[in-house]
Amino acid sequence: MTNTFVDELRWRGMVHDIMPGTEEQLNKEMTTGYVGFDPTSDSLHIGSLVPIILLVHLEKAGHKPIALVGGATGMIGDPSGKSDERNLLTEEVLNFNVEGIKNVLSRFLNFNSNEKNAPILVNNYDWMKSFSFIDFARDVGKRITVNYMMAKDSVKKRLSGEEGNVGMSFTEFTYQLIQGYDFYHLHKNFNCALQMGGSDQWGNITTGTELVRRMNVGEEAKAFAMTCPLITKADGSKFGKSEGGNIWLDKEKTSVYKFYQFWLNTSDEDAEKYIKIFTFLERDTIESLIEEHKNTPHLRLLQKRLAEEVTTFVHSKEDFENAEKASNILFSKSFKEDIKTLDEVTFLDVFEGVPQAKISQSDLKEGLDMIAALSAKTNFLASNSESRRALKENAVSVNKEKVGENYQLSPDDLINNKYIILNKGKKNTYIIKVL
């Protein structure tokens, strides 16, 4: 077995806190470790990629990963990093979300593997649903003092009244106990000795290790913890968000093209950090890439490789190739043919924010002259005279091919049977949508 798990994570910048003895345990024998995912949505966004990657690294190092979906804890809501009480989800919504998250996790971890360290997928609702409040209070609640729970940062911040915090309900106060019991349950039933998560989870995770110790004796009481840093951006803005909101791991929520663009548009400083965290490239490869990038930053080699690796990991090689082709399509020498190979979603992503005007199929049937196409029918240009002048200056293109005043738009110009791209000069692009 390769015992390089912590070393591997350390050079990648993925270790924030680690409990004494954790590294020794991982170097000693195959160890089972888990990460929890709360079903606040029916998918996961790229903020969840780091814990997923932790589990993949754990498996690659010969250890056994458990992915826990919090069907029970999701009913309560984790107070960590939150300034106010979460809205409680209905059981129906939670069940839907749990299934969605299971589907996402199954793309990265093979839960049907026959390997000795095959990943396991569990839902904490399965063991919490029949736990009565009285039993939980007696068996679990008496093990941890209120003083211990109050000392956690996630609790202190909420009770301090700072930063607009509005206190904490008993419901959320119990969250760390339930998460702690998860660790105990997995420890008892799956010999799970390690819990991992983001650095904001340290309080909840250490409550779990404490509960394992207090509910067991001797060797049975061993439990370990490790967290990774929360991902930040060099400019201080929140990681994982774009102008359109979260970047999801589901192509129905965030198209592959937009996903690819997110990584491609990473700053140099962030790309150097992210290529270590979000890819599985070897150290030598990454260090060579970083050096090459520093010598020729205008080629954006780091960003291109980062976007390729993450898009392929989350989606597929084919999806990456299509997204790359779409990204380069505006500069393609065979634009007219290439643009027609894009599906409508990707086409609209490529031209997001470009002014659009609608015309009818009947407008095209007899042919639409270019002056009308630029002004009267679309208002792209202010007047017929401005349109005429642009055409005479050879500044107008249809689907990236120059046209003159006598050119008429026809159904042959349609892309995806619906769109025509007009350009005036190099900087002004317009889309005609034919209904």
C-alpha positions in Angstrom: 0.0 0.0 0.0 1.3 3.5 -0.8 1.4 5.5 2.4 1.7 9.0 1.0 -1.8 10.3 1.6 -1.0 13.2 4.0 2.3 14.1 2.2 0.4 14.2 -1.1 -2.3 16.5 0.3 0.3 18.6 2.1 2.3 19.6 -1.0 -1.0 20.3 -2.7 -1.9 22.8 0.0 -4.9 20.7 1.1 -4.1 20.2 4.9 -5.4 22.9 7.3 -5.8 21.1 10.7 -4.8 17.5 11.5 -5.2 15.7 14.8 -2.1 14.3 16.4 -1.6 10.6 15.5 -3.6 10.9 12.2 -0.7 10.6 9.9 0.8 7.7 11.9 -2.5 5.8 11.7 -2.7 6.3 7.9 0.9 5.1 7.5 0.3 2.1 9.7 -2.6 0.3 7.9 -5.6 0.7 5.5 -7.8 3.2 7.2 -11.5 4.0 6.6 -12.3 7.7 6.4 -15.4 9.6 5.7 -16.7 13.0 4.5 -20.3 14.2 4.9 -22.4 16.1 2.3 -25.5 17.9 3.3 -28.4 17.7 0.9 -29.3 21.4 0.8 -29.7 21.0 -3.0 -30.3 18.2 -5.5 -26.7 18.6 -6.8 -23.3 19.7 -5.7 -21.4 22.8 -6.8 -17.6 23.2 -7.2 -17.2 24.1 -3.5 -17.9 20.3 -2.9 -15.2 19.3 -5.3 -12.5 19.5 -2.6 -14.1 17.0 -0.2 -14.8 14.7 -3.2 -11.2 15.0 -4.2 -10.1 14.2 -0.6 -12.1 10.9 -0.9 -10.5 10.1 -4.3 -7.0 10.7 -2.9 -7.8 8.6 0.1 -8.9 5.7 -2.2 -5.8 6.2 -4.5 -3.6 5.9 -1.4 -5.1 2.5 -0.6 -7.5 3.6 2.1 -11.3 3.1 2.2 -13.5 6.1 1.6 -17.1 6.6 2.9 -19.3 9.3 1.4 -22.1 10.2 3.8 -25.2 12.0 2.6 -26.9 13.8 5.4 -30.5 12.9 5.1 -30.9 13.4 8.8 -28.5 16.3 9.4 -30.0 18.0 6.4 -33.3 18.3 8.3 -31.6 20.5 10.9 -29.0 22.5 9.0 -25.4 23.1 9.8 -24.8 26.4 11.6 -21.1 26.5 10.7 -20.4 29.7 8.8 -24.0 30.8 8.9 -25.2 34.0 10.5 -28.8 33.0 10.7 -31.1 30.0 11.0 -31.5 27.9 7.9 -35.0 27.3 6.5 -35.9 23.7 7.2 -36.5 21.5 4.1 -39.5 19.1 3.8 -38.8 15.4 3.9 -39.9 15.1 0.2 -37.4 17.8 -0.9 -34.7 16.2 1.2 -35.2 12.8 -0.3 -35.1 14.3 -3.8 -31.9 16.1 -2.9 -30.3 13.0 -1.4 -30.9 11.0 -4.6 -29.4 13.8 -6.7 -26.3 14.0 -4.5 -25.9 10.2 -4.6 -25.9 10.4 -8.4 -23.3 13.1 -8.4 -21.0 11.2 -6.0 -21.3 8.0 -8.0 -19.6 9.7 -10.9 -16.4 10.0 -8.9 -16.4 7.0 -6.6 -17.3 3.5 -7.7 -19.6 2.2 -5.0 -20.0 -1.1 -6.9 -16.3 -1.9 -6.8 -15.1 -5.3 -5.5 -11.8 -3.9 -4.3 -10.9 -4.4 -0.6 -10.9 -0.6 -0.2 -14.1 -0.1 -2.3 -15.9 3.2 -1.5 -19.1 3.1 0.5 -22.1 5.4 0.2 -24.3 5.9 3.3 -27.2 8.1 4.4 -27.4 9.1 8.1 -31.2 9.1 8.0 -31.0 5.3 7.9 -29.7 5.1 11.5 -31.2 8.3 12.9 -34.8 7.8 11.8 -35.6 5.3 14.6 -33.6 7.1 17.3 -36.1 8.5 19.8 -35.3 11.9 21.4 -35.2 10.3 24.9 -32.7 7.6 23.7 -30.5 10.2 22.0 -30.5 12.5 25.0 -29.6 9.5 27.3 -27.1 7.7 25.2 -25.4 10.6 23.3 -26.4 13.9 25.0 -25.0 12.9 28.4 -21.5 12.2 26.9 -20.8 15.8 25.8 -21.1 18.8 28.1 -22.8 22.0 27.1 -19.6 23.8 28.0 -17.7 21.7 25.4 -20.4 22.5 22.7 -20.5 26.2 23.6 -16.7 26.5 23.1 -17.0 25.7 19.4 -16.4 28.7 17.1 -19.5 27.9 15.0 -21.6 28.2 18.2 -19.7 31.2 19.8 -20.0 33.3 16.7 -23.8 32.7 16.5 -24.3 33.5 20.1 -22.0 36.6 20.2 -24.5 38.8 18.4 -21.7 40.0 16.1 -21.9 40.4 12.3 -25.7 40.4 12.3 -26.0 37.0 14.0 -29.4 36.3 15.4 -28.6 33.6 18.0 -29.1 29.9 17.5 -32.1 27.6 18.0 -31.8 24.4 20.0 -32.3 22.5 16.7 -29.1 23.9 15.2 -27.3 23.6 18.5 -27.8 19.9 18.4 -26.3 19.6 14.9 -22.7 18.9 16.1 -24.0 16.1 18.4 -25.8 14.4 15.5 -22.8 14.8 13.3 -20.7 13.5 16.1 -23.0 10.5 16.4 -22.5 9.8 12.7 -18.8 9.3 13.4 -19.5 7.0 16.3 -22.0 4.9 14.1 -19.5 4.6 11.2 -16.7 3.8 13.7 -18.7 1.1 15.3 -20.2 -0.4 12.1 -17.6 0.3 9.4 -14.4 0.6 11.5 -14.2 4.2 10.3 -11.3 6.0 12.1 -11.0 9.3 10.3 -13.4 12.1 9.4 -12.4 14.8 6.9 -14.0 18.1 5.7 -13.5 21.8 5.2 -11.7 23.8 7.9 -15.1 25.3 9.0 -16.1 21.8 10.0 -13.3 21.3 12.6 -15.6 21.9 15.5 -18.2 19.4 14.4 -15.5 16.9 13.4 -13.7 17.1 16.8 -17.0 16.6 18.6 -17.2 13.4 16.6 -13.8 12.2 17.7 -14.6 13.2 21.3 -17.9 11.2 21.2 -16.1 8.1 19.8 -13.6 8.3 22.7 -16.2 8.8 25.4 -18.5 6.0 24.0 -15.6 3.5 23.7 -12.6 2.3 25.7 -8.9 1.6 24.8 -8.1 0.8 21.2 -11.7 1.1 20.4 -11.7 4.7 21.3 -9.3 5.9 18.6 -10.6 8.4 16.2 -8.8 11.0 14.0 -9.6 14.2 12.1 -8.3 16.2 9.3 -9.5 19.3 7.5 -8.5 21.1 4.3 -8.5 24.9 3.8 -11.6 26.7 2.5 -10.8 27.7 -1.1 -10.4 31.4 -1.6 -9.7 33.6 -4.6 -6.7 36.0 -4.8 -9.0 39.0 -5.4 -11.1 38.3 -2.3 -14.3 37.3 -4.1 -16.1 34.1 -3.3 -14.8 30.9 -4.9 -17.2 28.9 -6.9 -19.5 31.7 -8.0 -19.9 33.5 -11.3 -22.2 36.3 -12.3 -24.8 33.7 -13.0 -24.5 32.1 -9.5 -23.1 28.8 -8.4 -21.0 26.7 -10.7 -22.6 23.3 -10.4 -21.2 19.8 -11.1 -24.4 19.0 -13.0 -24.4 20.0 -16.7 -28.2 20.6 -16.5 -27.5 23.3 -14.0 -24.2 24.7 -15.3 -23.4 23.9 -19.0 -20.1 22.2 -19.7 -19.1 25.3 -21.7 -19.6 27.6 -18.7 -17.9 25.1 -16.4 -14.9 25.0 -18.7 -14.9 28.8 -19.0 -14.9 29.3 -15.2 -11.5 27.5 -14.9 -10.1 29.0 -18.1 -10.7 32.5 -16.8 -8.9 31.8 -13.5 -6.2 34.4 -12.6 -2.5 33.4 -12.8 -2.2 33.4 -9.0 -5.3 31.3 -8.5 -4.4 28.9 -11.3 -1.1 28.1 -9.7 -2.9 27.1 -6.5 -5.9 25.4 -8.1 -3.9 23.1 -10.4 -2.5 21.5 -7.2 -5.9 21.2 -5.5 -8.3 20.3 -8.3 -6.2 18.0 -10.5 -4.4 14.7 -10.0 -1.4 15.6 -12.1 1.9 14.5 -10.7 4.1 17.0 -8.8 6.8 17.1 -11.5 4.2 17.8 -14.2 2.6 20.6 -12.1 6.0 22.2 -11.3 7.0 22.1 -14.9 3.7 23.7 -16.0 4.1 26.5 -13.4 7.6 27.2 -14.6 6.6 27.2 -18.2 3.6 29.5 -17.5 5.9 32.0 -15.7 8.1 32.2 -18.8 5.2 32.6 -21.2 2.2 33.9 -19.2 0.4 35.2 -22.3 -0.1 31.5 -23.5 -2.2 30.8 -20.3 -0.8 27.3 -20.2 -1.8 26.8 -16.5 -5.4 27.9 -17.1 -5.8 25.7 -20.2 -4.5 22.6 -18.5 -6.5 23.3 -15.3 -9.7 23.7 -17.4 -8.9 20.5 -19.3 -8.2 18.4 -16.3 -11.2 19.5 -14.1 -13.7 19.4 -17.0 -12.6 15.9 -17.9 -12.7 14.8 -14.3 -16.2 16.2 -13.6 -17.8 15.6 -17.0 -15.8 13.6 -19.7 -13.0 13.9 -22.3 -15.6 14.4 -25.0 -17.4 17.1 -23.1 -14.0 18.9 -22.6 -13.2 18.7 -26.3 -16.6 20.1 -27.2 -16.2 23.0 -24.7 -12.7 23.7 -26.0 -13.9 23.7 -29.6 -16.7 26.1 -28.6 -14.2 28.4 -26.8 -12.0 28.6 -29.9 -14.8 28.8 -32.4 -14.8 32.6 -32.8 -11.3 32.4 -34.1 -11.8 29.3 -36.3 -10.9 29.5 -39.9 -13.8 27.2 -40.7 -16.2 29.2 -38.5 -19.3 28.7 -40.7 -19.0 24.9 -40.6 -17.8 24.6 -37.0 -20.5 26.9 -35.5 -23.2 24.6 -37.0 -21.8 21.7 -34.9 -22.7 23.4 -31.6 -25.9 22.4 -29.8 -28.2 25.3 -29.0 -27.3 25.6 -25.3 -23.6 25.9 -26.1 -24.3 28.3 -29.0 -26.2 30.6 -26.6 -23.5 30.3 -23.9 -20.8 31.3 -26.4 -22.9 34.4 -27.4 -24.2 35.2 -23.9 -24.8 38.9 -23.5 -24.8 39.6 -27.3 -27.7 41.8 -28.5 -30.5 39.8 -30.0 -33.4 40.6 -32.3 -36.2 38.4 -33.4 -37.6 38.2 -37.0 -40.1 35.7 -38.5 -39.5 32.9 -40.9 -41.5 34.8 -43.5 -39.0 37.6 -43.4 -36.4 35.3 -44.7 -38.4 33.4 -47.2 -38.1 35.9 -50.0 -34.7 37.1 -48.8 -34.0 39.9 -46.3 -31.7 42.7 -47.6 -28.8 43.6 -45.3 -29.9 47.2 -44.7 -33.2 46.0 -43.2 -31.4 43.2 -41.3 -29.1 45.8 -39.6 -31.6 48.6 -38.9 -35.3 48.5 -39.8 -35.9 44.9 -38.8 -33.5 44.7 -35.8 -32.5 48.2 -34.7 -28.9 46.9 -34.4 -27.8 50.1 -36.2 -29.5 53.5 -35.7 -30.4 54.1 -39.4 -30.5 52.9 -42.9 -27.7 55.3 -43.8 -25.4 54.0 -41.0 -26.1 50.4 -42.3 -25.4 51.4 -45.9 -22.1 53.1 -44.8 -21.0 50.1 -42.9 -21.7 47.8 -45.9 -19.8 50.1 -48.3 -16.8 50.1 -45.9 -16.9 46.3 -46.1 -17.3 46.2 -42.3 -20.3 43.8 -42.2 -20.1 40.0 -41.9 -22.8 37.3 -41.9 -21.7 34.2 -39.9 -18.1 35.7 -40.0 -18.1 36.0 -43.8 -17.9 39.5 -45.3 -21.0 40.7 -47.3 -21.9 43.7 -49.4 -25.0 45.8 -49.8 -26.6 43.4 -52.3 -26.4 40.4 -50.0 -29.8 38.9 -48.9 -30.2 36.8 -45.8 -31.9 33.4 -46.5 -32.7 30.2 -44.7 -29.3 28.9 -45.9 -27.7 31.3 -43.4 -29.4 29.8 -40.4 -27.4 28.1 -37.6 -29.3 25.4 -35.7 -32.3 26.4 -38.0 -32.8 29.5 -35.8 -29.8 31.9 -35.6 -27.8 34.2 -37.8 -24.7 36.0 -36.5 -24.0 39.6 -37.8 -20.8 41.5 -37.2 -20.0 45.2 -37.7 -16.3 45.5 -37.5 -14.3 43.4 -35.0 -16.1 44.4 -31.8 -19.8 44.6 -32.6 -21.7 41.3 -32.7 -25.4 40.8 -33.1 -27.7 37.7 -33.2 -30.8 37.4 -35.2 -33.2 34.8 -33.9 -35.7 33.5 -36.5 -39.0 32.3 -35.2 
